[in-house]
């Protein structure tokens, strides 16, 4: 009996194996990058939590400072974790004084930067926060 397969019989198997190998390598590389990016997403989320906590403390400090000195127009507080800037918008009514707080936490050497911008309305007679709203920019 004569062999009718010819000389190209192994090329189909080799090509199929090569294509499947490339697909598997691409999938493995993609999974590796997912872990790499997840690390930075978690770090950015942590920085945002720090910025929100720092903004809350800065807001309380700003209310206390404005109760002490109603002529305060702006102030910047610098801490090791970052800085906080307070800008007074309207203090004509001490029962509904409006100011804005911008906080920056971190830096390139600390693994990223996070910002929080808050618009605050406070009763300076009692020290009570009437409204608090995070804004996209200050």
C-alpha positions as CSV (number, residue, x, y, z in Angstrom):
1,X,0.0,0.0,0.0
2,X,1.3,3.4,-1.0
3,X,1.5,6.4,1.5
4,X,-0.7,9.2,0.2
5,X,-0.1,11.8,2.9
6,X,2.7,13.7,1.2
7,X,5.4,15.8,2.8
8,X,3.2,18.5,4.4
9,X,1.5,16.2,7.0
10,X,3.3,17.6,10.1
11,X,2.9,21.3,9.2
12,X,-0.8,21.5,10.3
13,X,0.0,20.0,13.7
14,X,3.0,22.4,14.2
15,X,1.0,25.5,13.1
16,X,-1.9,24.6,15.4
17,X,0.5,24.0,18.4
18,X,2.2,27.3,17.7
19,X,-1.1,29.2,17.6
20,X,-2.4,27.6,20.8
21,X,0.8,28.4,22.5
22,X,0.7,32.0,21.5
23,X,-2.9,32.3,22.8
24,X,-2.0,30.8,26.1
25,X,1.1,33.0,26.5
26,X,-1.1,36.1,25.8
27,X,-3.6,35.0,28.4
28,X,-0.9,34.5,31.0
29,X,0.7,37.9,30.3
30,X,-2.7,39.6,30.6
31,X,-3.4,37.9,34.0
32,X,0.0,39.1,35.2
33,X,-0.8,42.7,34.3
34,X,-4.2,42.5,36.0
35,X,-2.4,41.8,39.3
36,X,0.0,44.6,38.6
37,X,-2.8,47.1,38.0
38,X,-4.8,45.9,41.0
39,X,-1.9,46.9,43.2
40,X,-2.0,50.5,42.1
41,X,-5.8,50.6,42.3
42,X,-5.7,49.5,45.9
43,X,-3.0,52.0,46.7
44,X,-5.0,54.8,45.1
45,X,-8.1,53.8,47.0
46,X,-6.1,53.9,50.3
47,X,-4.8,57.4,49.4
48,X,-8.4,58.6,48.8
49,X,-9.4,57.3,52.2
50,X,-6.5,59.2,53.8
51,X,-7.5,62.4,51.9
52,X,-11.1,62.1,53.1
53,X,-10.0,61.6,56.7
54,X,-7.5,64.5,56.5
55,X,-10.2,66.7,55.0
56,X,-12.6,65.9,57.9
57,X,-10.0,66.9,60.4
58,X,-9.0,70.0,58.4
59,X,-12.7,71.0,58.2
60,X,-13.1,70.7,62.0
61,X,-9.9,72.7,62.5
62,X,-11.2,75.4,60.1
63,X,-14.5,75.7,61.9
64,X,-12.6,76.1,65.2
65,X,-10.3,78.7,63.6
66,X,-13.2,80.7,62.2
67,X,-15.0,80.6,65.6
68,X,-11.8,82.0,67.1
69,X,-11.2,84.6,64.4
70,X,-14.2,85.4,62.2
71,X,-12.1,87.5,59.8
72,X,-10.2,84.5,58.6
73,X,-10.3,84.4,54.8
74,X,-8.0,81.6,53.9
75,X,-5.5,79.3,55.5
76,X,-3.1,76.5,54.6
77,X,-2.3,73.7,57.0
78,X,0.7,71.5,56.2
79,X,1.1,68.1,57.8
80,X,3.6,65.3,57.1
81,X,0.9,63.4,55.1
82,X,0.0,66.4,52.9
83,X,-1.5,69.8,52.9
84,X,-5.0,71.4,53.4
85,X,-6.2,74.7,52.1
86,X,-9.2,76.4,53.4
87,X,-10.9,79.3,51.5
88,X,-13.8,81.2,53.0
89,X,-16.6,81.9,50.6
90,X,-19.2,83.7,52.7
91,X,-19.2,84.5,56.4
92,X,-21.8,87.3,56.3
93,X,-24.2,85.0,58.2
94,X,-22.5,83.3,61.1
95,X,-25.3,80.7,61.3
96,X,-24.5,79.6,57.7
97,X,-20.9,80.4,56.9
98,X,-19.6,78.7,53.7
99,X,-16.1,77.7,53.0
100,X,-14.2,75.3,50.8
101,X,-11.5,72.8,51.8
102,X,-9.0,71.2,49.4
103,X,-6.7,68.4,50.6
104,X,-3.8,66.9,48.9
105,X,-2.3,63.7,50.3
106,X,0.8,61.8,49.1
107,X,3.3,62.5,46.4
108,X,5.3,60.7,43.8
109,X,7.8,59.4,46.3
110,X,4.9,58.1,48.5
111,X,3.1,56.1,45.8
112,X,0.6,58.5,44.4
113,X,-1.4,61.6,45.0
114,X,-5.1,61.9,46.1
115,X,-7.2,65.1,46.3
116,X,-10.4,65.8,48.2
117,X,-12.4,69.0,47.7
118,X,-15.3,69.7,50.1
119,X,-17.8,72.5,50.2
120,X,-18.9,73.1,53.8
121,X,-21.7,75.2,55.4
122,X,-21.3,75.6,59.2
123,X,-23.0,77.4,62.0
124,X,-20.1,79.3,63.6
125,X,-22.2,80.2,66.6
126,X,-22.5,76.6,67.7
127,X,-19.7,74.9,65.7
128,X,-22.2,72.6,64.0
129,X,-21.7,71.4,60.4
130,X,-24.9,72.1,58.5
131,X,-23.9,70.6,55.1
132,X,-21.0,68.9,53.7
133,X,-20.6,68.1,50.0
134,X,-17.6,66.7,48.1
135,X,-17.1,68.6,44.9
136,X,-15.1,67.7,41.8
137,X,-12.8,70.7,42.2
138,X,-12.3,73.5,44.6
